[in-house]
Amino acid sequence: MEKINPYLSIVIPVFNEEKNLEELYRRLTLTLDRIGKSYEIIFTNDGSRDRSSEILYDLHVRKPDQIRVIEFGSNFGQHMAIMAAFERVRGEIVITLDADLQNPPEEIAKLIIAMEQGHDVVNTHRENRQDSWFRRMISKIHNKIRGWMIPKIKMIDEGCMLRAYRRHIVDLMASTGEANTFIPALALSYAAHPTEIPVAHEPRFAGKSNYNFFGLIRYNFDLVTGFSLFPLQIYTLLSLFVISISFLSIILLSVLRSPMIFHAMIFFVLGIFLFGLGIIGEYIGRIYLEVRKRPRFVIRKILEKN
C-alpha cells in the first residue's frame, strides 16, 4: 500500500533544549491536532550535549507516525540542521520553528492561511518582542543595514525562525548543496509570490539562547557574502577615496613639511588595506568551502517509521 504524504512538515532544529522539548511537544501537537491537517514533525538534534537526544527518542516512541528525529554526529549549526530536514520532508507546506517557544506554535495557523491564499513563501516579523533591549536594538540596526546592502532581500525581521515554504521552494533550497547559506534569503530568491505577516513573540520558556556574539557575526557574514557583492564594491569605492586623499596629502605635505600627517595617513591606508583583505578573504573562504565538496553535515542516525 502506497504511503500518503502528510500535508504539513514542521522542521525544528534542536541544540541543548532539554528543558523546552516536553512543553514544545505538548503545545505543538495540541495545535496541529486542532488544525486538523495531516502532519509530521522533524526534529534535527544538532549535536546536543544535554538530554535532548533521550527526550527526542521518547517523543518519537510516543508518536512514531508523526515524529521523526535526525541525529547529527556533532554540531553543524542551525541552518544545516534545517537543511538536513529539508532534504527529507514529505509535506506540501513546510514550516520552520525554533525549539525555545519564543515563537508560539499556536501561530502556525496564521502561516497556513497565508499559504493557502496562494503564497509560496510566508515570512514573519515579531510583534512586541520579548528579547532584551540590547538584542532588539542590534536587530533593528542590522535589519536596516541589511536592507541597505541587499535591497532585493525584502524582510522586516530576518531573525524570526517561524516561516512557511511551499515544497518546491524547499526542494530547490535543498538541491543547492551550499556549505554556508542563509535560508530565508535563499527562499526569497526562488519565490514568485512571497509575503510577510506579524506573529506573536514570547519570552524563552527555559534555558538560554545558543547564539553568542561570534555566532551573530558569523551569521551576518553568511548573509552578506552569500547574497551580495556590496562589500567588495564598497571597498573599491573606499580605495578610490583613499587614493584621492593620499594625493591631496602629498600636496599638503610638500607645503607644510610635516611628517606627522604622513604617518597618520600610512596607518589609515594600512587599516583600509587590511579591512579589504578581510572581506576578500571571506569570499575566498566561501569558495574554498564549496570546492572541497565535503559533506555539509554528518547524520549519525534517523528515527522514523518507514
N, C-alpha and C positions, 0 to 999 in steps of 0.2 A: 504494500500500500504506500502510495507517494505521500511524503510528509508535507503538510501545509505550513508554509512560512507564516510567521506572525506579522501583524500589521505594524507594530511598534518595536523598535530596538532601543533600549536605554543603555547608554555606554557610560560607565563610571570608572575613572582611574582611582586607584587606592594606594596611598603611601602612609603607613603608620596611622591608621584611622580606627584602631580597635574600639575606642570609646564612642564612636559615632555610628558604627555599622548596624547595630541592632535597631536603633531608633530610625535610621535611614531605611532599613528593610521594612519596618512596621509602617511608616508613613508612605513610602513609595508603593508598596504592594497594595495598601488600602486605597491610594489614589488611583492606581491603574485598574484595580478591580471595579472601582466606581465608574471610571470612564467607559468600561465595557468593551474595549478593543483587545484583540489578542496581542500578547506582548512577550518579549524576552528581555532579561536584564543581563548585561555582560559586565562583570567586574574584571578589571585588569589590576592585579596586585603587582605594583612596581617595585619589587624588592623590599617590601616592608620588613622592619626588624622587630616589630611587636607581635601581638597575637592576631593580626589581621588575617593571616593565611588560615589559621584554625577556624576563625569565625566565618570566613567566606566558605570554607568547606561545609560547615554546619548549615549555612544558608542554602547551599546547593542541595544538600540532602533533604531539606525541608520542601523545596520546590524544584526538583530536578528537571521538570519540563520547561520551566521559565528562566531559571537562573544558571548562567554559565560563568565559569571562572577561568581566566587566563593568568597563569603564574609565570612572571619573569624570573630569570636566573639571578638578576641583580637590578639595580636602579638605572633606568634608561630615560627617565623624565616623563612629565605629564603628557606631552604631545605624542611621544612614541607609544605610551600606554594606550592612548586613544586610537592611534593608527593601527595598532595590533588588533584592537576590537573592530575597527572599520573593515579590516580585511576579512572578518568572519561574521559580520552582521547578516541577518536574514530578513529583517523587516523592510517595509516600504518607506516608513518615516523613521529617521534615526535621530535620537535626542541625546545630547551630552549633558552630564550633570556632575557637579562636584560631590564628594562624599561627606563634606563637613556641614551640610544642611544650611549653609548660608543662602543658597538658592532653594527655596521651599519646593519640594516635589509637587505640592498642590498646584503650582503654577504651570505644570506641564500641559494642562487642558488648554490654556491660552495659546500655546505654541501649536497644538494640534489643530485648533480652529483656524489659525492663520495659514497653516499648511494646506488645509482643505479648502481655503479660499483661492488657491492657485499659486501660492508662493513656493519656490524651490529651496530657499534658504531663509530661515527666520532667526535673526539676531535679537538680542535683548539688551536693555540697559536697566540698571538697578535704581529703583526709586527708594528714597530715604535710606541711603546706605548706612549700615551699622558698623563700618570699619572705623578705625581711629582717624582723628583729624589729619594727622600727618599722611596716612595712606590715601585718604580721599584727595588731599591736596596734590600729592605726587601723581595720582591717577588722572586728575583733571589737567595738570600741566602736560603730562605725557600724551593724553588724548589730543590736546591742541597741537602739540609738536608733530605727532604722527599725522594728523590731518593736513598739516602744512607740508610735511616732507613727502607724504604719499597720498595725494588728494584723490586718487582713483579708488582707494580703500575707504569707503564711507561707513564709519561706525561711530556711534555716540559713545559707546562703552565697550572697548575691546577686551576688558578684563572679566566680563561676565561669562561664565562657562555654560550657563543654561542656554542652549541653542538647538535648533532643529534643521535637518537637512533631508532632502529627497535622496532616495537610494542611489540614483545615477550620479549625483554630486559626490556622494561618499565613495562610490566606486572609482570615479575619476581621481579623487584625492589619494586613495589607497594605491592607485596604479603608478603614481609619480615615482615612488621609491626614494624620495629625498631623505637624506640623513638628518637635515635640520629644516624645519618649516614652521610656519605659524598657521594653524588650521583655519581660524575664522577668515583670515585674509585670503588663503588659498581657495576656500569655498566661494568667496565673493568673486574671485577671478573666473570661476566657472559658471556662476549663477546668471540666469536670464531674468528672474523676477524675484529679487530679494526684498526683504522688509525688516524692520526693527520695531519691537514692541516693548513697553515697560513691564517690568516684573517686580514683585516684592523682594525684599532682602532682609535677612535675619542675622543676629549675632551667631558666631560659630557655636555649635552645640557643645562641643568639648574639644580639648586639646589646643594646639597652637598651629598657626599657619606654617606650611612647609616651604614657603617662598622666603628666602633670605635676600639680603641686599644684592649679593652677587648673582643670585638666580634671576632677579628682576632685570639686572643689567644684561645678562645673557639672553634673556627673553626678548629684550628690546633690540639687541644686535641681530637676532634671528629674524625679527620682523623687518627691520630697516634694510639689512643687506640681502634679505631673501626676496624683497619686492620693489627695490628702488636702487637707482644709481645716484641718487641725490647726494650722498656723502662724497662720492668721487667728484661730482660736478661742483660741489661747494669748495672742495679742496683746490680744484683748478682755478676757480674764481679768486679764492683766497691767495693762491700763489701769484696770480697776476697783480693783486693788490699789493702784496709784499714786494714784488719786483718794482712797482711804481714808487712805493715808499722808500725803498732802498736807493733808487735812483735820485730821488729828491734829497735823501740824507747825504749822499755823496756830494751833491752840490752845496748843501748846508755845511758839511764838514770842511769843505775847501774854503769856506768863508770864515767859520768860527774857529777852525783848527782845534776842535775839542774831541779828545779820544773817548770820553765817557759816553757820548751819544753813539759812537761807533760800537763800543762794547755792548751797549743795550740792544742795538739793532742785531748784532750777531746772535745774542741769546734769543731774541724774538724770532728770528728766521729759523734758528735751530729748533725751537719749540714747535713752530708750524710744520717743519720738515718731519719731525718725529711723530707728530699727530697724524700727518698724512700717511706715513709709513704704517701706522697702526690700522688706519682704515683700509689701506690696500691689503694689509695682512689678513684682515677679516674676510675679504673676498677671496683671496688666495686660499685661506684655510677652508672656506666652504667648498671650493673647487677640489681641494685635496681630499676632503671627506667624501665627496661624491665619487671621485675617480677610483678610490680604493675598493669600492663595491663590497665593503664589509657589511654583515647583517646589521640592520638598524636596531634590532633588539634580539634577545635570546629567550625563547619560551621554554620554561622548564617542564610544564605540564598544562593540560587543559581539562577542566572538569565540565563535562556536558553529557547530556543524554542523547545518544545518536538516533 
